[in-house]
Amino acid sequence: MSTVRDAYARRSAEYATLLGTMASVHPSDRQLVTSWADRIAGPALDAGCGPGHWTAYLASRGLDIRGIDLVPEFIAHARAEHPETRFGLGSLDTLDAETGSVGGVLSWYSLIHHRPDTIRTPLAEFARVLRPGGELLIGCFEGPTVEPFDHAVVTAYRWPVVELGEHVRRAGFEFVETHTRTTLDQRPHGAILARRAGAVR
Protein backbone atom coordinates (compact mmCIF):
# COMPACT_ATOMS: atom_id res chain seq x y z
CA MET A 1 0.00 0.00 0.00
CA SER A 2 3.01 2.30 -0.24
CA THR A 3 1.68 3.76 -3.50
CA VAL A 4 -1.57 4.72 -1.76
CA ARG A 5 0.28 6.15 1.24
CA ASP A 6 2.57 8.26 -0.91
CA ALA A 7 -0.26 9.51 -3.12
CA TYR A 8 -2.27 10.69 -0.13
CA ALA A 9 0.81 12.16 1.52
CA ARG A 10 1.35 14.42 -1.50
CA ARG A 11 -2.22 15.73 -1.37
CA SER A 12 -2.93 15.48 2.35
CA ALA A 13 -3.35 19.22 2.94
CA GLU A 14 -5.72 19.59 -0.01
CA TYR A 15 -7.71 16.52 1.06
CA ALA A 16 -8.00 17.73 4.66
CA THR A 17 -9.23 21.14 3.51
CA LEU A 18 -11.87 19.74 1.15
CA LEU A 19 -13.05 16.66 3.06
CA GLY A 20 -11.54 16.79 6.53
CA THR A 21 -14.43 18.29 8.52
CA MET A 22 -17.91 17.14 9.45
CA ALA A 23 -19.28 20.00 7.32
CA SER A 24 -18.34 17.96 4.23
CA VAL A 25 -20.30 14.90 5.41
CA HIS A 26 -23.62 13.99 3.81
CA PRO A 27 -26.46 14.21 6.40
CA SER A 28 -27.55 10.60 5.83
CA ASP A 29 -23.98 9.40 6.39
CA ARG A 30 -23.81 11.31 9.65
CA GLN A 31 -27.09 9.73 10.75
CA LEU A 32 -25.98 6.21 9.82
CA VAL A 33 -22.56 6.43 11.46
CA THR A 34 -23.98 8.11 14.56
CA SER A 35 -26.64 5.44 15.02
CA TRP A 36 -23.97 2.75 14.61
CA ALA A 37 -21.72 4.41 17.18
CA ASP A 38 -24.53 4.79 19.68
CA ARG A 39 -24.86 0.98 19.78
CA ILE A 40 -21.15 0.33 20.32
CA ALA A 41 -19.82 -0.59 23.72
CA GLY A 42 -16.26 0.59 23.11
CA PRO A 43 -13.47 0.62 22.55
CA ALA A 44 -13.75 1.23 18.82
CA LEU A 45 -11.40 1.84 15.91
CA ASP A 46 -11.72 4.33 13.08
CA ALA A 47 -9.71 2.25 10.63
CA GLY A 48 -8.34 4.56 7.97
CA CYS A 49 -9.29 7.74 9.79
CA GLY A 50 -7.71 10.17 7.31
CA PRO A 51 -7.74 13.74 8.72
CA GLY A 52 -9.54 12.48 11.83
CA HIS A 53 -12.89 14.29 11.67
CA TRP A 54 -15.03 11.19 12.13
CA THR A 55 -12.89 9.99 15.04
CA ALA A 56 -13.11 13.34 16.80
CA TYR A 57 -16.85 13.65 16.17
CA LEU A 58 -17.59 10.21 17.61
CA ALA A 59 -15.25 10.77 20.55
CA SER A 60 -17.09 14.01 21.30
CA ARG A 61 -20.28 11.96 21.60
CA GLY A 62 -18.68 9.78 24.26
CA LEU A 63 -17.45 6.82 22.22
CA ASP A 64 -14.10 5.38 23.31
CA ILE A 65 -12.51 5.44 19.86
CA ARG A 66 -9.04 5.61 18.36
CA GLY A 67 -8.15 6.66 14.81
CA ILE A 68 -5.59 4.75 12.74
CA ASP A 69 -4.20 5.71 9.35
CA LEU A 70 -1.36 4.74 7.04
CA VAL A 71 -0.49 8.32 6.09
CA PRO A 72 1.79 10.17 8.56
CA GLU A 73 0.61 13.56 7.28
CA PHE A 74 -3.00 12.66 8.11
CA ILE A 75 -2.08 11.57 11.62
CA ALA A 76 -0.09 14.76 12.19
CA HIS A 77 -3.06 16.84 11.00
CA ALA A 78 -5.53 14.88 13.12
CA ARG A 79 -3.44 15.27 16.26
CA ALA A 80 -3.00 19.00 15.67
CA GLU A 81 -6.70 19.62 14.95
CA HIS A 82 -8.08 17.24 17.59
CA PRO A 83 -5.53 17.02 20.42
CA GLU A 84 -8.10 15.52 22.79
CA THR A 85 -8.61 12.48 20.52
CA ARG A 86 -6.32 9.47 20.15
CA PHE A 87 -4.66 8.76 16.80
CA GLY A 88 -1.94 6.40 15.69
CA LEU A 89 -0.03 5.43 12.58
CA GLY A 90 -0.84 1.98 11.27
CA SER A 91 -2.04 -0.28 8.48
CA LEU A 92 -5.48 -1.82 8.10
CA ASP A 93 -3.74 -5.01 7.02
CA THR A 94 -1.98 -5.37 10.41
CA LEU A 95 -4.03 -3.56 13.04
CA ASP A 96 -2.38 -2.58 16.29
CA ALA A 97 -5.07 -4.09 18.51
CA GLU A 98 -5.43 -7.27 20.54
CA THR A 99 -7.60 -10.08 19.24
CA GLY A 100 -11.22 -9.66 20.34
CA SER A 101 -10.48 -6.36 22.05
CA VAL A 102 -12.82 -3.88 20.33
CA GLY A 103 -16.56 -3.45 20.11
CA GLY A 104 -16.73 -1.62 16.79
CA VAL A 105 -14.72 -0.88 13.65
CA LEU A 106 -15.54 2.00 11.34
CA SER A 107 -14.04 1.64 7.86
CA TRP A 108 -15.44 4.68 6.09
CA TYR A 109 -14.06 4.68 2.54
CA SER A 110 -10.79 3.22 3.79
CA LEU A 111 -11.05 -0.02 1.77
CA ILE A 112 -11.59 1.67 -1.60
CA HIS A 113 -7.98 1.23 -2.73
CA HIS A 114 -7.77 -2.48 -1.90
CA ARG A 115 -7.94 -4.65 -4.99
CA PRO A 116 -10.47 -7.49 -5.13
CA ASP A 117 -7.61 -9.96 -4.57
CA THR A 118 -6.38 -8.14 -1.42
CA ILE A 119 -9.66 -7.08 0.23
CA ARG A 120 -9.76 -10.21 2.38
CA THR A 121 -6.68 -9.13 4.36
CA PRO A 122 -8.15 -6.04 6.11
CA LEU A 123 -11.52 -7.78 6.49
CA ALA A 124 -9.78 -10.64 8.31
CA GLU A 125 -8.05 -8.11 10.56
CA PHE A 126 -11.38 -6.44 11.37
CA ALA A 127 -12.78 -9.85 12.28
CA ARG A 128 -9.74 -10.63 14.42
CA VAL A 129 -9.86 -7.49 16.55
CA LEU A 130 -13.64 -7.40 17.01
CA ARG A 131 -15.18 -9.26 19.90
CA PRO A 132 -18.15 -11.56 19.10
CA GLY A 133 -21.16 -9.36 18.49
CA GLY A 134 -19.00 -6.33 17.67
CA GLU A 135 -20.13 -4.30 14.68
CA LEU A 136 -18.34 -3.31 11.49
CA LEU A 137 -19.53 -0.37 9.37
CA ILE A 138 -18.06 0.06 5.88
CA GLY A 139 -18.54 2.98 3.49
CA CYS A 140 -17.64 2.49 -0.17
CA PHE A 141 -18.18 3.55 -3.75
CA GLU A 142 -21.06 1.51 -5.13
CA GLY A 143 -21.51 0.20 -8.66
CA PRO A 144 -23.08 -2.63 -10.68
CA THR A 145 -19.78 -4.50 -11.03
CA VAL A 146 -16.41 -4.55 -9.28
CA GLU A 147 -14.23 -2.18 -11.26
CA PRO A 148 -11.33 0.24 -10.84
CA PHE A 149 -11.68 3.91 -11.64
CA ASP A 150 -9.49 7.02 -11.62
CA HIS A 151 -10.01 8.39 -8.12
CA ALA A 152 -8.77 11.95 -7.56
CA VAL A 153 -5.82 10.67 -5.52
CA VAL A 154 -5.06 7.12 -6.68
CA THR A 155 -6.92 4.24 -8.33
CA ALA A 156 -9.96 3.10 -6.35
CA TYR A 157 -12.64 0.43 -6.76
CA ARG A 158 -16.41 0.41 -6.99
CA TRP A 159 -18.25 -2.55 -5.49
CA PRO A 160 -21.81 -3.84 -5.62
CA VAL A 161 -22.64 -3.80 -1.90
CA VAL A 162 -23.98 -7.36 -2.05
CA GLU A 163 -20.70 -8.64 -3.52
CA LEU A 164 -18.56 -6.77 -1.02
CA GLY A 165 -20.93 -7.99 1.67
CA GLU A 166 -20.21 -11.57 0.62
CA HIS A 167 -16.49 -10.98 1.26
CA VAL A 168 -17.45 -9.56 4.66
CA ARG A 169 -19.53 -12.66 5.44
CA ARG A 170 -16.67 -14.97 4.46
CA ALA A 171 -14.38 -13.07 6.83
CA GLY A 172 -16.53 -14.13 9.79
CA PHE A 173 -19.38 -11.65 9.94
CA GLU A 174 -23.14 -11.82 9.94
CA PHE A 175 -24.51 -9.59 7.20
CA VAL A 176 -26.93 -7.13 8.84
CA GLU A 177 -27.94 -4.49 6.28
CA THR A 178 -26.83 -2.38 3.34
CA HIS A 179 -27.50 1.18 2.26
CA THR A 180 -27.06 2.81 -1.14
CA ARG A 181 -27.45 6.39 -2.31
CA THR A 182 -27.29 7.98 -5.73
CA THR A 183 -27.20 11.75 -6.24
CA LEU A 184 -26.58 13.84 -9.33
CA ASP A 185 -23.35 15.45 -8.14
CA GLN A 186 -21.65 12.51 -6.41
CA ARG A 187 -20.54 8.98 -7.22
CA PRO A 188 -22.98 6.30 -6.01
CA HIS A 189 -22.43 5.48 -2.35
CA GLY A 190 -22.78 2.22 -0.49
CA ALA A 191 -22.60 1.17 3.15
CA ILE A 192 -22.50 -2.23 4.81
CA LEU A 193 -23.30 -3.01 8.42
CA ALA A 194 -22.14 -6.39 9.72
CA ARG A 195 -21.82 -8.10 13.08
CA ARG A 196 -18.92 -10.30 14.17
CA ALA A 197 -20.19 -13.86 14.31
CA GLY A 198 -20.23 -15.73 17.58
CA ALA A 199 -22.39 -13.44 19.72
CA VAL A 200 -24.48 -15.02 22.43
CA ARG A 201 -28.16 -14.40 21.60
Sequence and secondary structure as in RCSB ss.txt:
>XXXX:A:sequence
MSTVRDAYARRSAEYATLLGTMASVHPSDRQLVTSWADRIAGPALDAGCGPGHWTAYLASRGLDIRGIDLVPEFI
AHARAEHPETRFGLGSLDTLDAETGSVGGVLSWYSLIHHRPDTIRTPLAEFARVLRPGGELLIGCFEGPTVEPFD
HAVVTAYRWPVVELGEHVRRAGFEFVETHTRTTLDQRPHGAILARRAGAVR
>XXXX:A:secstr
 HHHHHHHHHTHHHHHHHHSSGGGS HHHHHHHHHHHHH  S EEEET TTSHHHHHHHHTT  EEEEES HHHH
HHHHHH TTSEEEE BTTB SS TT EEEEEEES STTS TTTTHHHHHHHHHHEEEEEEEEEEEEE SS EEE 
 SSS EEEE HHHHHHHHHHTTEEEEEEEEEEETTEEEEEEEEEEES    
